[in-house]
Amino acid sequence: MANEIPELTKDEMIIKRYEISMHKNRPTIRDYIPNIFDDFIELHGDRGFADDKAILCGLAHFNGIPVTVIGHVKGRNTKENIASNYGMPNPEGYRKALRFMKQADKFHRPIITFVDTPGAYCGVGAEERGEGEAIAKNLMEMSRLRTPVIAVITGEGRSGGALGIAQANCVLMLENATYSVISAKGFASLLWKDPKREKEAIIKQRMTADDLLELGGVIDGIIPEPPEGAHKDPVLTALTIKTALENKLGVLLDMSPDEIYNQRYKKFREIGFFSEF
């Protein structure tokens, strides 16, 4: 038929997913919370330096279960993006997140995190206040938690900025989200000294949900989105996330604290495992 739309090749679909993951109207954590949780109360500050607006923390009920919610914050417009530093946390953001993770662990409250960041902020002040140390400490302390942790990659998950709240028992990923050690343009600039090879880098990095699930261990499930992306129906996407959380959390809540700890340890030890013949 003359008007038939040709199917995208695999490489074209990967590039499309990358573009959708950073769509200007892609839903943010503030779109998801009211459609997934009840009685959300935001909590503030790291009790050391400041309240980083790039990371949101709070308490809520999930199907009647008290939970701790933590996530990167992006804005819906320029003003909100400036306030949240475009989703790029400073070290105090990761220290705030860790403060409430430890509180959740004390009361054995499940932790649910939402990951959507181009990376941790790399400004001079952030480095002076220990950006790398704050992320590293989160990784260490999250590995010790004995309460269930589920991470949902909702948009772009980049580098240590994403990992700082994503070391979880279960990592879920929206269909059009991406998860990688560096942006595609950064990858092309470092590897080939040519940022114009960004599209080639997108394919080489294998950062889409399909690729990461196929690799094994990196993520544990893919959450479907409406056609053309989550921004087309944020409420439906939120309800789909909620269903996925119900399924995964039900399994984790049946486990003992020691089983939760050991399962998380085993999960991350097996990422990248290979054997030689």
Contacts in CASP RR format, 6 or more apart in sequence:
PFRMAT RR
TARGET T0000
AUTHOR 0000-0000-0000
METHOD contacts of the structure
MODEL  1
MANEIPELTKDEMIIKRYEISMHKNRPTIRDYIPNIFDDFIELHGDRGFA
DDKAILCGLAHFNGIPVTVIGHVKGRNTKENIASNYGMPNPEGYRKALRF
MKQADKFHRPIITFVDTPGAYCGVGAEERGEGEAIAKNLMEMSRLRTPVI
AVITGEGRSGGALGIAQANCVLMLENATYSVISAKGFASLLWKDPKREKE
AIIKQRMTADDLLELGGVIDGIIPEPPEGAHKDPVLTALTIKTALENKLG
VLLDMSPDEIYNQRYKKFREIGFFSEF
8 16 0 8 1.000
11 203 0 8 1.000
14 202 0 8 1.000
14 203 0 8 1.000
14 208 0 8 1.000
14 211 0 8 1.000
15 199 0 8 1.000
15 202 0 8 1.000
15 203 0 8 1.000
17 175 0 8 1.000
17 176 0 8 1.000
17 178 0 8 1.000
17 208 0 8 1.000
17 209 0 8 1.000
18 178 0 8 1.000
18 184 0 8 1.000
18 202 0 8 1.000
18 207 0 8 1.000
18 208 0 8 1.000
20 26 0 8 1.000
20 176 0 8 1.000
20 228 0 8 1.000
20 229 0 8 1.000
20 231 0 8 1.000
21 155 0 8 1.000
21 156 0 8 1.000
21 176 0 8 1.000
21 177 0 8 1.000
21 178 0 8 1.000
22 155 0 8 1.000
22 156 0 8 1.000
23 229 0 8 1.000
23 231 0 8 1.000
25 76 0 8 1.000
25 231 0 8 1.000
26 74 0 8 1.000
26 116 0 8 1.000
26 154 0 8 1.000
26 155 0 8 1.000
26 229 0 8 1.000
26 230 0 8 1.000
26 231 0 8 1.000
27 154 0 8 1.000
27 230 0 8 1.000
27 231 0 8 1.000
27 234 0 8 1.000
27 237 0 8 1.000
27 238 0 8 1.000
28 73 0 8 1.000
28 74 0 8 1.000
28 75 0 8 1.000
28 76 0 8 1.000
28 116 0 8 1.000
29 56 0 8 1.000
29 71 0 8 1.000
29 72 0 8 1.000
29 73 0 8 1.000
29 74 0 8 1.000
29 114 0 8 1.000
29 116 0 8 1.000
29 154 0 8 1.000
30 56 0 8 1.000
30 73 0 8 1.000
30 75 0 8 1.000
30 76 0 8 1.000
31 234 0 8 1.000
31 238 0 8 1.000
32 114 0 8 1.000
32 154 0 8 1.000
32 234 0 8 1.000
32 237 0 8 1.000
32 238 0 8 1.000
32 241 0 8 1.000
33 40 0 8 1.000
33 60 0 8 1.000
33 69 0 8 1.000
34 40 0 8 1.000
35 234 0 8 1.000
35 235 0 8 1.000
35 238 0 8 1.000
35 239 0 8 1.000
35 242 0 8 1.000
36 62 0 8 1.000
36 238 0 8 1.000
36 239 0 8 1.000
36 241 0 8 1.000
36 242 0 8 1.000
36 245 0 8 1.000
37 60 0 8 1.000
37 61 0 8 1.000
37 62 0 8 1.000
37 67 0 8 1.000
37 69 0 8 1.000
38 60 0 8 1.000
38 61 0 8 1.000
38 62 0 8 1.000
38 64 0 8 1.000
39 59 0 8 1.000
39 60 0 8 1.000
39 61 0 8 1.000
40 58 0 8 1.000
40 59 0 8 1.000
40 60 0 8 1.000
40 69 0 8 1.000
41 58 0 8 1.000
41 59 0 8 1.000
41 60 0 8 1.000
42 56 0 8 1.000
42 57 0 8 1.000
42 58 0 8 1.000
43 57 0 8 1.000
43 58 0 8 1.000
43 59 0 8 1.000
43 100 0 8 1.000
44 51 0 8 1.000
44 57 0 8 1.000
44 96 0 8 1.000
45 51 0 8 1.000
45 52 0 8 1.000
45 92 0 8 1.000
45 96 0 8 1.000
45 99 0 8 1.000
46 52 0 8 1.000
46 92 0 8 1.000
46 93 0 8 1.000
46 95 0 8 1.000
46 96 0 8 1.000
46 99 0 8 1.000
47 99 0 8 1.000
48 92 0 8 1.000
48 95 0 8 1.000
49 91 0 8 1.000
49 92 0 8 1.000
49 95 0 8 1.000
49 129 0 8 1.000
50 90 0 8 1.000
50 92 0 8 1.000
51 92 0 8 1.000
51 96 0 8 1.000
52 85 0 8 1.000
52 89 0 8 1.000
52 90 0 8 1.000
52 92 0 8 1.000
52 93 0 8 1.000
52 96 0 8 1.000
53 73 0 8 1.000
53 83 0 8 1.000
53 84 0 8 1.000
53 85 0 8 1.000
54 72 0 8 1.000
54 73 0 8 1.000
54 84 0 8 1.000
54 85 0 8 1.000
54 86 0 8 1.000
54 87 0 8 1.000
54 88 0 8 1.000
54 89 0 8 1.000
54 90 0 8 1.000
54 93 0 8 1.000
54 117 0 8 1.000
54 121 0 8 1.000
55 70 0 8 1.000
55 71 0 8 1.000
55 72 0 8 1.000
55 73 0 8 1.000
55 89 0 8 1.000
55 93 0 8 1.000
55 94 0 8 1.000
55 96 0 8 1.000
55 97 0 8 1.000
55 165 0 8 1.000
56 69 0 8 1.000
56 70 0 8 1.000
56 71 0 8 1.000
56 72 0 8 1.000
56 73 0 8 1.000
57 68 0 8 1.000
57 69 0 8 1.000
57 70 0 8 1.000
57 71 0 8 1.000
57 96 0 8 1.000
57 97 0 8 1.000
57 99 0 8 1.000
57 100 0 8 1.000
58 68 0 8 1.000
58 69 0 8 1.000
58 70 0 8 1.000
58 100 0 8 1.000
59 66 0 8 1.000
59 67 0 8 1.000
59 68 0 8 1.000
59 69 0 8 1.000
59 109 0 8 1.000
60 66 0 8 1.000
60 67 0 8 1.000
60 68 0 8 1.000
60 69 0 8 1.000
61 67 0 8 1.000
62 110 0 8 1.000
62 112 0 8 1.000
62 245 0 8 1.000
62 249 0 8 1.000
63 246 0 8 1.000
65 110 0 8 1.000
65 249 0 8 1.000
65 253 0 8 1.000
66 107 0 8 1.000
66 109 0 8 1.000
67 104 0 8 1.000
67 109 0 8 1.000
67 110 0 8 1.000
67 111 0 8 1.000
67 112 0 8 1.000
68 100 0 8 1.000
68 101 0 8 1.000
68 103 0 8 1.000
68 104 0 8 1.000
68 109 0 8 1.000
68 110 0 8 1.000
68 111 0 8 1.000
68 112 0 8 1.000
69 111 0 8 1.000
69 112 0 8 1.000
69 113 0 8 1.000
69 114 0 8 1.000
70 97 0 8 1.000
70 100 0 8 1.000
70 101 0 8 1.000
70 111 0 8 1.000
70 112 0 8 1.000
70 113 0 8 1.000
70 114 0 8 1.000
70 165 0 8 1.000
71 97 0 8 1.000
71 113 0 8 1.000
71 114 0 8 1.000
71 115 0 8 1.000
71 116 0 8 1.000
71 165 0 8 1.000
72 87 0 8 1.000
72 89 0 8 1.000
72 114 0 8 1.000
72 115 0 8 1.000
72 116 0 8 1.000
72 117 0 8 1.000
72 162 0 8 1.000
72 165 0 8 1.000
73 84 0 8 1.000
73 87 0 8 1.000
74 80 0 8 1.000
74 81 0 8 1.000
74 84 0 8 1.000
74 86 0 8 1.000
74 87 0 8 1.000
74 116 0 8 1.000
74 117 0 8 1.000
75 81 0 8 1.000
75 83 0 8 1.000
75 84 0 8 1.000
75 86 0 8 1.000
75 87 0 8 1.000
81 87 0 8 1.000
85 121 0 8 1.000
86 118 0 8 1.000
87 116 0 8 1.000
87 117 0 8 1.000
87 118 0 8 1.000
87 119 0 8 1.000
88 117 0 8 1.000
88 118 0 8 1.000
88 119 0 8 1.000
88 120 0 8 1.000
88 121 0 8 1.000
88 122 0 8 1.000
89 117 0 8 1.000
89 119 0 8 1.000
89 120 0 8 1.000
89 121 0 8 1.000
89 161 0 8 1.000
90 120 0 8 1.000
90 121 0 8 1.000
90 125 0 8 1.000
90 126 0 8 1.000
90 129 0 8 1.000
90 131 0 8 1.000
91 126 0 8 1.000
91 129 0 8 1.000
91 130 0 8 1.000
91 131 0 8 1.000
91 132 0 8 1.000
91 133 0 8 1.000
91 134 0 8 1.000
91 135 0 8 1.000
92 129 0 8 1.000
92 134 0 8 1.000
93 134 0 8 1.000
94 120 0 8 1.000
94 134 0 8 1.000
94 135 0 8 1.000
94 137 0 8 1.000
94 138 0 8 1.000
94 161 0 8 1.000
94 164 0 8 1.000
94 165 0 8 1.000
95 134 0 8 1.000
97 113 0 8 1.000
97 138 0 8 1.000
97 164 0 8 1.000
97 165 0 8 1.000
98 134 0 8 1.000
98 137 0 8 1.000
98 138 0 8 1.000
98 141 0 8 1.000
101 111 0 8 1.000
101 138 0 8 1.000
101 141 0 8 1.000
101 142 0 8 1.000
101 145 0 8 1.000
101 149 0 8 1.000
102 141 0 8 1.000
103 109 0 8 1.000
104 110 0 8 1.000
104 111 0 8 1.000
104 145 0 8 1.000
104 147 0 8 1.000
105 145 0 8 1.000
105 146 0 8 1.000
105 147 0 8 1.000
108 146 0 8 1.000
108 147 0 8 1.000
108 257 0 8 1.000
109 147 0 8 1.000
110 147 0 8 1.000
110 148 0 8 1.000
110 149 0 8 1.000
110 150 0 8 1.000
110 249 0 8 1.000
110 252 0 8 1.000
110 253 0 8 1.000
111 145 0 8 1.000
111 147 0 8 1.000
111 148 0 8 1.000
111 149 0 8 1.000
111 150 0 8 1.000
111 168 0 8 1.000
112 149 0 8 1.000
112 150 0 8 1.000
112 151 0 8 1.000
112 152 0 8 1.000
112 245 0 8 1.000
112 249 0 8 1.000
113 149 0 8 1.000
113 150 0 8 1.000
113 151 0 8 1.000
113 152 0 8 1.000
113 165 0 8 1.000
113 166 0 8 1.000
113 168 0 8 1.000
114 151 0 8 1.000
114 152 0 8 1.000
114 154 0 8 1.000
115 151 0 8 1.000
115 152 0 8 1.000
115 153 0 8 1.000
115 154 0 8 1.000
115 155 0 8 1.000
115 157 0 8 1.000
115 162 0 8 1.000
115 165 0 8 1.000
115 166 0 8 1.000
115 179 0 8 1.000
116 153 0 8 1.000
116 154 0 8 1.000
116 155 0 8 1.000
116 156 0 8 1.000
116 157 0 8 1.000
116 177 0 8 1.000
117 156 0 8 1.000
117 157 0 8 1.000
117 158 0 8 1.000
117 161 0 8 1.000
117 162 0 8 1.000
118 156 0 8 1.000
118 157 0 8 1.000
118 158 0 8 1.000
118 183 0 8 1.000
119 157 0 8 1.000
119 158 0 8 1.000
119 159 0 8 1.000
119 160 0 8 1.000
119 161 0 8 1.000
119 162 0 8 1.000
120 126 0 8 1.000
120 131 0 8 1.000
120 132 0 8 1.000
120 135 0 8 1.000
120 159 0 8 1.000
120 160 0 8 1.000
120 161 0 8 1.000
121 131 0 8 1.000
122 131 0 8 1.000
135 160 0 8 1.000
135 161 0 8 1.000
135 163 0 8 1.000
135 164 0 8 1.000
138 164 0 8 1.000
138 165 0 8 1.000
138 167 0 8 1.000
139 163 0 8 1.000
139 164 0 8 1.000
139 167 0 8 1.000
142 149 0 8 1.000
142 164 0 8 1.000
142 165 0 8 1.000
142 167 0 8 1.000
142 168 0 8 1.000
143 167 0 8 1.000
143 264 0 8 1.000
143 265 0 8 1.000
143 268 0 8 1.000
144 261 0 8 1.000
145 260 0 8 1.000
145 261 0 8 1.000
145 264 0 8 1.000
146 257 0 8 1.000
146 258 0 8 1.000
146 260 0 8 1.000
146 261 0 8 1.000
147 257 0 8 1.000
147 260 0 8 1.000
148 169 0 8 1.000
148 249 0 8 1.000
148 252 0 8 1.000
148 253 0 8 1.000
148 255 0 8 1.000
148 260 0 8 1.000
149 167 0 8 1.000
149 168 0 8 1.000
149 169 0 8 1.000
149 170 0 8 1.000
149 264 0 8 1.000
150 168 0 8 1.000
150 169 0 8 1.000
150 170 0 8 1.000
150 171 0 8 1.000
150 172 0 8 1.000
150 245 0 8 1.000
150 248 0 8 1.000
150 249 0 8 1.000
150 252 0 8 1.000
151 165 0 8 1.000
151 166 0 8 1.000
151 167 0 8 1.000
151 168 0 8 1.000
151 170 0 8 1.000
151 171 0 8 1.000
151 172 0 8 1.000
152 171 0 8 1.000
152 172 0 8 1.000
152 173 0 8 1.000
152 174 0 8 1.000
152 223 0 8 1.000
152 241 0 8 1.000
152 244 0 8 1.000
152 245 0 8 1.000
153 162 0 8 1.000
153 166 0 8 1.000
153 171 0 8 1.000
153 172 0 8 1.000
153 173 0 8 1.000
153 174 0 8 1.000
153 177 0 8 1.000
153 178 0 8 1.000
153 179 0 8 1.000
153 209 0 8 1.000
153 219 0 8 1.000
154 174 0 8 1.000
154 177 0 8 1.000
154 230 0 8 1.000
154 241 0 8 1.000
155 174 0 8 1.000
155 176 0 8 1.000
155 177 0 8 1.000
155 178 0 8 1.000
156 177 0 8 1.000
156 178 0 8 1.000
156 183 0 8 1.000
157 166 0 8 1.000
157 177 0 8 1.000
157 178 0 8 1.000
157 179 0 8 1.000
157 180 0 8 1.000
158 180 0 8 1.000
158 181 0 8 1.000
158 182 0 8 1.000
158 183 0 8 1.000
159 180 0 8 1.000
159 181 0 8 1.000
159 182 0 8 1.000
162 179 0 8 1.000
167 264 0 8 1.000
167 268 0 8 1.000
168 264 0 8 1.000
169 252 0 8 1.000
169 260 0 8 1.000
169 263 0 8 1.000
169 264 0 8 1.000
169 267 0 8 1.000
170 220 0 8 1.000
170 248 0 8 1.000
170 252 0 8 1.000
171 218 0 8 1.000
171 219 0 8 1.000
171 220 0 8 1.000
171 221 0 8 1.000
172 219 0 8 1.000
172 220 0 8 1.000
172 221 0 8 1.000
172 222 0 8 1.000
172 223 0 8 1.000
172 241 0 8 1.000
172 244 0 8 1.000
172 245 0 8 1.000
172 248 0 8 1.000
173 179 0 8 1.000
173 209 0 8 1.000
173 212 0 8 1.000
173 213 0 8 1.000
173 219 0 8 1.000
173 221 0 8 1.000
173 222 0 8 1.000
173 223 0 8 1.000
174 209 0 8 1.000
174 222 0 8 1.000
174 223 0 8 1.000
174 225 0 8 1.000
174 230 0 8 1.000
174 237 0 8 1.000
174 241 0 8 1.000
175 209 0 8 1.000
175 222 0 8 1.000
175 223 0 8 1.000
175 224 0 8 1.000
175 225 0 8 1.000
175 229 0 8 1.000
176 209 0 8 1.000
176 225 0 8 1.000
176 229 0 8 1.000
176 230 0 8 1.000
177 209 0 8 1.000
178 207 0 8 1.000
178 208 0 8 1.000
178 209 0 8 1.000
179 207 0 8 1.000
179 209 0 8 1.000
179 212 0 8 1.000
179 218 0 8 1.000
179 219 0 8 1.000
180 187 0 8 1.000
180 205 0 8 1.000
180 207 0 8 1.000
181 205 0 8 1.000
182 190 0 8 1.000
182 205 0 8 1.000
184 198 0 8 1.000
184 199 0 8 1.000
184 201 0 8 1.000
184 202 0 8 1.000
184 205 0 8 1.000
184 207 0 8 1.000
185 195 0 8 1.000
185 198 0 8 1.000
185 201 0 8 1.000
186 195 0 8 1.000
186 201 0 8 1.000
187 201 0 8 1.000
187 204 0 8 1.000
187 205 0 8 1.000
188 194 0 8 1.000
188 195 0 8 1.000
188 196 0 8 1.000
188 197 0 8 1.000
188 198 0 8 1.000
188 200 0 8 1.000
188 201 0 8 1.000
189 195 0 8 1.000
191 201 0 8 1.000
192 201 0 8 1.000
206 212 0 8 1.000
206 215 0 8 1.000
209 219 0 8 1.000
209 221 0 8 1.000
209 222 0 8 1.000
210 222 0 8 1.000
212 218 0 8 1.000
212 219 0 8 1.000
213 219 0 8 1.000
213 221 0 8 1.000
213 222 0 8 1.000
215 272 0 8 1.000
216 271 0 8 1.000
217 267 0 8 1.000
217 270 0 8 1.000
217 271 0 8 1.000
217 272 0 8 1.000
218 271 0 8 1.000
220 248 0 8 1.000
221 244 0 8 1.000
223 237 0 8 1.000
223 240 0 8 1.000
223 241 0 8 1.000
223 244 0 8 1.000
224 240 0 8 1.000
225 237 0 8 1.000
225 240 0 8 1.000
226 232 0 8 1.000
226 233 0 8 1.000
226 236 0 8 1.000
226 237 0 8 1.000
229 237 0 8 1.000
230 237 0 8 1.000
252 260 0 8 1.000
255 263 0 8 1.000
END
